[in-house]
């Protein structure tokens, strides 16, 4: 395993070329979700990510995300607090804004790392899954492969859901 590949093995289905990925794609992880929840995962722009600091205290931050293939994906700077925290302890939670119909997911972040020089103009090849890069571009008009700071590198958090907390019920 090296810095260009995720920290844990996983199964990726090939991207669908006929359309952009959406949260409406049913997988075993999303089949039980109400259509309104799948729609929110596809359209809401901000989620709150909670990582754990080395001392165990929570670190909560708003993030841009996409929900592709039944998995949350979050882009971050390689040197960010959230990236350092998730590398130390992969347990995370993500929540959509709005307390009237809570959507909270818990899981373990798998970190994809790209060196700073990987980022290049939109449409380029990167070490990140192409369907995920395309989903960020479609949702935010943002090339998630480009570093924010010189020599910072990029990471993607891949967060398969281990547990959903929906409208006050744990699932």
N, C-alpha and C positions, 0 to 999 in steps of 0.2 A: 504494500500500500504506500502511495506517495502523496505529496501535497496536491496533486492535480485530480485526485479521485476522492470520493466520499469516504468517511471514516468507517462506514459499515456497508456490507454488500446489500444490494437491493435489486428488485426486478423492475425494469422500465419497459413499458410497452412502447412501440415506435409512435412518433407523433402522427396525428392525422393531417394529411396534406390538404384535404378538401375544405377545412375550416379551422378557425382559431379554437384552441381548447377552451372549454367553459366549465363552470361548476355543475352544469346540467348533465355532464357525462356521469352516468351511474357506474359506480364501482361497489364492491362489497362494503367499502368504508362509508359510502354515501347513500346507498339504496334506501336506508331507513329514514333519511332526512326529508323533512317536508319540502315541497317545491319552493316555498317562500324562503326557507333557509338556504337552499341551493342557489336561489336567485340572489340573495344577499351576498353569498360567498363570491358570486360572479361579478357583482356590480359595486359593492362597497369599496371605497378607496383606502380607508384607514383601518388598521387593526392595532390592538395593543399587545405587545410582546412582553412577556415576563420571563426573565432569565434569573439565574441564581448567582450571586457573587460568591467568591471563595469562602466568605464567612457564613454563607447560607442565607443572607438577607436578600430580599427580592430587588430586582432592577426592572422597572417598567418603562417602556418607551413606545411611542407611536411608530408604526412602520407601514410602508407600502408592501402589499402582498399580492400573490395570485394563488388561486386554488386550482390545481391542475392534476388530473388523474387521481382525485380523492385525497390529495396531499397539499398542505400549505407550503408555500415557497416564499421566502423573505430574502431580499438582497441587502447586503451590508458591506461597509468598509472592513477590510481585513483586520485593521487595528482597532476597531470600535470596542467599546465596553461589552456590548451584547455578544460580539464574536468571541472575545476572550472568555466571557462567562460561559457560553455554550461549549467552548472547547474544554473548559474545566469540568463542567457538569451539564450534560446534554438535556436534562429535564427542563422543559419550557411549557408555557401555556400561551395561547393566543385568544383574544376576545374581540368581537366586533363591538363597535360603539352602540349605545342604546340599551337602556336597562329594561324597557318594556317587553322585549323579546330577546333575552340573552342568548348569545351563541358563543360558547367558550369551548376550546379544545385543549386537551393536554396531550403531550407526546414527547418524544426524544428527538432532538435535532441531529440530523446528519449534516455535516458541514462539507460543502464542496468548496475547494480553494482554487483561485486563479491568481497567478502572479501578476504584478502590476503591468507588465508588458503585454499581457493577453488582451487587454481592452483595446479595441480599435473601432473604426467607424461602424455604424449600424449595418447589419447584414453580414458581418464577418463571422468566421468560425471561432468558437470558443470552447473551453472545456465544460461549459455548462450545457445542460440538455437544451437542444434547439427549440423544443416546444415551449419550454419555460421562458426562454429568452423572448420568443415571439409573443407569449402571453403578456409579459411586462411591457413590451413595445406597444401592443394593441391597447392595453388598459391605461397606461400612463404616458405613452409616447416617450419612453425612457429605455435606453440601452443599458440593461443591468450589468453588462460586462465592463463598462467603462469605470475606471477608478475615479473617486471624487478628489483625491489628493495624489500628487505625484508619488510614485513608489509605494502606494498603500496596498495595492492588491484588492481583489474583490472576493467576497464569499457569498454563497447561497446557502441558506438554511433550508433543508428539506425536512418537513415535520409531518410524518405520518401520524394520524390521530390514534392515540391509545384509548382515549376516553372523551366523550362529548358531554357537556353540561348544557342542556337546552331548556329554556323556560323554567328553570328551577329544578329540573330533574337530571340526575346523572345517568348516563347511558354507557 
